[in-house]
Amino acid sequence: MLATAEREDERRQQGRFQANIRDIVFENPLQNISDANFIKDYRLHKEAFTDLCDVLSQETDLKGSQRVSLQAKVLCALLFFAHGSYQRVTGKAHHFSQEAASVYIEEVTKALNHPNVLNKYIKFPCTREDRNAIKQSFYSIYGIPGVIGCLDCSHFKIFTPDKGEEHLYFCRKHYHSINVQMICDHECRILAVNAKYGGAAHDSFIWENSNINDHMQLLHTRNEIVWLLGDSGYPQRPWLMTPYVDANPDSAEEIYNAAHTTARVLIENTFGRLKNRWRCLHQERALHYRPEKCSRIILACCVLHNLAIQHNVPFPEEVSSAEPQGFL
């Protein structure tokens, strides 16, 4: 009986200890970690994090509770997005159970996919003034007139889907993926993203069936001189410029190809920075969820990517594989 009483007392003490930790974390989530470690662990600085929480609170249904604050839920999700450690490490780092952490990650992912949030952070230039500003930036840097973005697709690994739909996601690289189309500007900001298609879909097929393709054609019919840059996997169109094939050395076509390649590397950098900042998307990992949820996670990370650019959050030069510190 004495041993039983001692174990019960130890459990009560442990419960009080964890409760005290939660109280400290939820009341002052920004005061218990240094600025440098905050960026290292969560890939945003504290100002960007505060802005994100304000937006999610005002524009979505994400709410905190007396037990778990909205900020704590967002931190839990950010840790998962940033390190790709899944619920096991997230739960350990935050004194949450794996089941609770999974719920919080899903809630925050859903909030980041809310139309109000997507439209706030991922915006294709919708006015002539906006498009002219991007055109001027591209021309000033790369010497190509009329460009308002760079287009490409990239494969994001996912776990093997159900047998009935597996063939839709098996890509030419011999793994299952979502083939995600993106358009970026001169600052690697994501202007548009399409994460609806499985890895078996070709880049050109996704483009031909995208709303942005229709929009670019509409601008062309209105005699607006704008186009995107795409690689040779796309068809040449008046609104989509691709490289010349077999251009002669020192020819005008080769000079154009060189400028085109230099500018178009922006979209490759965008994919690289997205996957390296938000390691749950990294090519060495696979998202272990159904394809629909994987798409939502990808879109959530695209929102966070643009938020980080908006707030000038430094890009993590070296990503540590060690477990993050958590809140404390």
C-alpha atoms as one frame of an Amber mdcrd trajectory, in Angstrom:
protein
   0.000   0.000   0.000   2.874   2.332   0.780   4.380   1.768  -2.665   1.012
   2.417  -4.276   0.621   5.647  -2.365   4.113   6.780  -3.377   3.372   6.089
  -7.061   0.110   7.987  -6.811   1.882  10.925  -5.171   4.526  10.870  -7.910
   1.837  10.934 -10.603   0.155  13.894  -8.917   3.458  15.767  -8.738   4.168
  15.024 -12.388   0.687  16.228 -13.310   1.200  19.468 -11.381   4.612  19.938
 -13.045   3.148  19.554 -16.546   0.219  21.796 -15.669   2.638  24.472 -14.468
   4.590  24.188 -17.720   1.387  24.567 -19.744   0.390  27.610 -17.713   3.750
  29.280 -18.360   3.730  28.394 -22.043   0.161  29.420 -22.788   0.262  32.677
 -20.848   3.645  33.834 -22.211   4.462  31.800 -25.330   6.892  34.430 -26.658
   8.830  35.061 -23.453  10.213  31.601 -22.807  12.478  31.211 -25.843  15.127
  33.496 -27.338  14.580  35.224 -30.676  17.277  33.135 -32.366  15.914  29.847
 -31.073  12.375  30.853 -31.957  13.346  31.275 -35.618  15.388  28.072 -35.526
  12.530  26.026 -34.124   9.518  27.605 -35.815  10.964  29.211 -38.982   9.230
  32.520 -38.225  10.297  35.347 -35.972   8.022  36.463 -33.168   6.518  39.426
 -35.040   5.510  37.190 -37.960   4.118  34.616 -35.538   2.023  37.255 -33.769
   0.727  38.545 -37.101  -0.185  35.006 -38.149  -2.089  34.328 -34.929  -4.000
  37.612 -35.291  -5.014  36.752 -38.864  -6.071  33.207 -37.994  -8.066  34.483
 -35.016  -9.869  37.137 -37.053 -10.323  35.383 -40.408 -10.925  31.718 -39.511
 -12.713  29.498 -37.029  -9.493  28.590 -35.202  -9.936  29.283 -31.503  -8.103
  28.644 -28.300  -9.611  27.301 -25.131  -9.095  27.709 -21.404  -6.750  24.733
 -21.533  -4.949  25.303 -24.848  -4.393  28.752 -26.354  -4.591  29.511 -30.056
  -0.909  30.463 -29.929   0.022  27.065 -28.509  -1.879  25.297 -31.289  -0.109
  27.372 -33.933   3.304  26.724 -32.354   2.554  23.010 -32.314   1.706  23.072
 -36.039   4.708  25.241 -36.916   7.032  22.775 -35.228   5.598  19.985 -37.368
   5.762  22.020 -40.596   9.301  23.175 -39.835  10.870  19.854 -38.890   8.728
  17.171 -40.475   8.883  15.231 -37.232   5.227  14.231 -37.200   3.092  14.035
 -34.094   5.460  11.902 -32.015   8.161  14.584 -31.680   5.593  17.395 -31.660
   3.745  15.823 -28.760   6.953  15.227 -26.825   8.236  18.755 -27.371   5.028
  20.405 -26.253   3.936  18.165 -23.394   0.908  17.187 -25.495  -0.229  13.696
 -26.250   0.267  12.518 -29.811  -3.489  12.519 -30.302  -3.851  16.098 -29.062
  -0.956  17.316 -31.212  -2.511  15.653 -34.255  -5.772  17.484 -33.620  -4.022
  20.859 -33.257  -1.993  20.360 -36.450  -5.167  19.521 -38.352  -6.994  22.551
 -36.941  -4.192  24.949 -37.888  -3.763  23.361 -41.323  -7.481  23.814 -41.956
  -7.271  27.454 -40.829  -4.313  28.145 -43.137  -6.402  26.736 -46.005  -9.318
  29.065 -45.262 -10.148  31.143 -48.391  -9.649  34.375 -46.442  -6.107  33.320
 -45.539  -5.191  31.898 -48.948  -6.431  35.036 -50.701  -4.537  37.254 -48.289
  -1.141  35.626 -48.681  -1.188  33.991 -52.143  -2.273  36.571 -54.699  -1.791
  36.612 -58.469  -1.439  40.247 -59.642  -5.042  41.168 -60.376  -4.637  44.779
 -61.521  -2.668  46.256 -64.392  -0.772  48.377 -61.877   0.315  45.289 -59.940
   1.380  43.512 -63.114   3.317  46.537 -64.341   5.242  46.663 -61.055   6.301
  43.014 -61.386   7.137  43.494 -65.089   9.412  46.400 -64.222  11.198  44.384
 -61.548  11.818  41.444 -63.879  13.043  43.764 -66.624  15.352  45.686 -64.275
  16.942  42.477 -62.980  16.888  40.128 -65.975  16.384  42.353 -69.016  13.284
  40.528 -70.261  10.196  42.714 -70.810   6.628  41.683 -70.058   7.346  38.937
 -67.501   4.989  38.694 -64.511   6.074  35.305 -63.170   7.896  32.006 -63.591
   6.008  28.729 -63.910   6.939  25.145 -63.060   5.844  22.010 -61.212   7.545
  19.972 -58.513   6.814  16.579 -56.976   6.044  16.345 -53.250   6.403  12.834
 -51.855   3.408  11.214 -50.202   2.714   7.842 -48.629   1.268   5.150 -50.915
  -2.442   6.002 -51.439  -5.287   3.513 -51.488  -5.067   0.916 -54.241  -8.001
   2.349 -56.174  -6.250   5.694 -56.733  -2.605   4.724 -56.401  -1.988   4.922
 -60.161  -2.907   8.625 -60.162  -0.023   9.445 -57.824   2.835   7.257 -59.069
   5.212   9.646 -60.830   7.979   9.251 -63.399  10.528   9.367 -60.571   9.137
   6.057 -59.295   7.490   7.214 -56.091   4.064   8.497 -55.115   3.649  12.243
 -55.134   1.499  15.280 -55.679   2.657  17.270 -58.693   2.339  20.870 -57.521
   2.231  23.753 -59.988   3.456  27.135 -58.806   4.068  30.590 -60.191   6.521
  32.907 -58.440   7.627  36.505 -58.816  11.111  38.053 -58.824  11.368  37.679
 -55.024  10.388  33.979 -54.965   6.985  34.935 -53.600   4.325  32.399 -54.565
   1.673  34.048 -56.752  -0.375  30.942 -57.504  -0.333  27.291 -56.478  -2.237
  24.230 -57.690  -1.868  21.114 -55.508  -4.826  19.151 -56.877  -3.073  16.675
 -59.188  -1.292  13.414 -58.512   2.260  12.705 -59.594   1.107  10.879 -62.729
  -0.204  14.140 -64.214   2.185  15.869 -66.630   3.202  19.481 -66.021   1.683
  20.651 -69.314  -1.628  18.904 -68.544  -1.883  20.689 -65.192  -1.137  24.004
 -66.878  -3.646  23.536 -69.693  -6.354  22.841 -67.108  -5.494  25.665 -64.714
  -7.435  28.842 -64.047  -4.279  30.930 -64.405  -3.864  29.696 -67.986  -7.377
  30.930 -68.757  -6.637  34.238 -67.039  -3.417  34.768 -69.004  -5.282  34.111
 -72.245  -7.901  36.668 -71.236  -5.218  39.285 -70.614  -3.772  38.483 -74.041
  -7.144  39.004 -75.760  -7.250  42.430 -74.096  -3.926  43.271 -75.752  -1.998
  43.382 -72.491   1.633  42.426 -73.100   2.347  40.016 -70.268   3.664  36.487
 -70.121   5.067  33.808 -67.885   8.357  31.952 -68.261   8.244  28.168 -68.439
  10.676  25.402 -69.362  10.660  23.350 -72.566   8.111  20.935 -71.074   5.412
  23.522 -71.719   3.959  24.539 -75.087   5.045  27.909 -76.451   2.183  30.395
 -76.311   1.908  34.182 -76.672   1.341  34.288 -72.893   3.876  31.561 -71.989
   7.462  31.941 -73.164   9.668  28.835 -73.370  13.301  28.394 -74.507  14.326
  27.938 -78.125  15.319  24.371 -78.944  18.763  23.846 -80.523  19.605  27.527
 -80.652  22.853  28.337 -82.492  25.751  29.619 -80.389  26.010  33.414 -80.169
  22.655  33.823 -81.917  19.825  36.059 -80.723  17.958  32.897 -79.757  20.845
  31.743 -77.575  21.068  35.164 -75.897  17.354  34.944 -75.174  17.739  31.406
 -73.809  20.485  32.541 -71.446  18.359  35.371 -70.052  15.348  33.056 -69.861
  17.296  30.426 -67.902  18.727  32.993 -65.488  15.273  34.353 -64.705  13.481
  31.020 -64.608  15.790  29.658 -61.915  13.635  31.724 -59.553  10.895  29.097
 -59.563  13.411  26.346 -58.817  14.707  28.435 -55.928  11.142  28.959 -54.717
  10.498  25.224 -54.529  13.859  24.685 -52.854  13.310  27.351 -50.219   9.777
  26.148 -49.530  10.901  22.562 -48.961  13.971  23.500 -46.932  12.233  25.973
 -44.633   9.239  23.683 -44.084  10.947  20.315 -43.773   7.756  18.270 -43.689
   7.808  18.817 -47.481  11.453  17.914 -47.994  12.297  15.422 -50.716  13.845
  13.051 -48.178  10.489  12.708 -46.437   7.000  11.609 -47.430   3.766  12.990
 -46.052   2.016  10.044 -44.386  -1.539  11.162 -45.002  -4.254  10.778 -47.594
  -3.589  12.866 -50.741  -6.274  15.420 -49.906  -4.699  16.170 -46.526  -1.223
  16.276 -48.094  -2.499  18.960 -50.477  -3.789  21.002 -47.548  -0.434  20.755
 -45.776   1.362  21.915 -48.935  -0.963  24.907 -49.271  -0.491  25.737 -45.598
   3.286  25.791 -46.051   2.908  28.022 -49.128   1.018  30.535 -46.982   3.775
  30.404 -44.375   6.428  30.771 -47.098   4.898  34.039 -48.274   4.359  35.218
 -44.699   8.072  34.700 -44.024   8.976  36.737 -47.122   6.543  39.495 -46.142
   8.204  39.779 -42.729  11.779  39.381 -44.019  12.377  36.282 -41.928  15.927
  35.094 -42.629  16.171  31.852 -44.532  17.631  29.006 -42.445  21.068  28.418
 -43.949  21.614  25.227 -42.042  18.760  23.071 -40.855  19.626  21.004 -37.831
  18.364  17.438 -37.671  18.313  17.536 -33.867  15.022  17.704 -32.033  13.857
  21.297 -31.468  13.652  22.724 -27.983   9.893  23.114 -27.915   8.378  25.997
 -26.000  10.942  26.187 -23.193
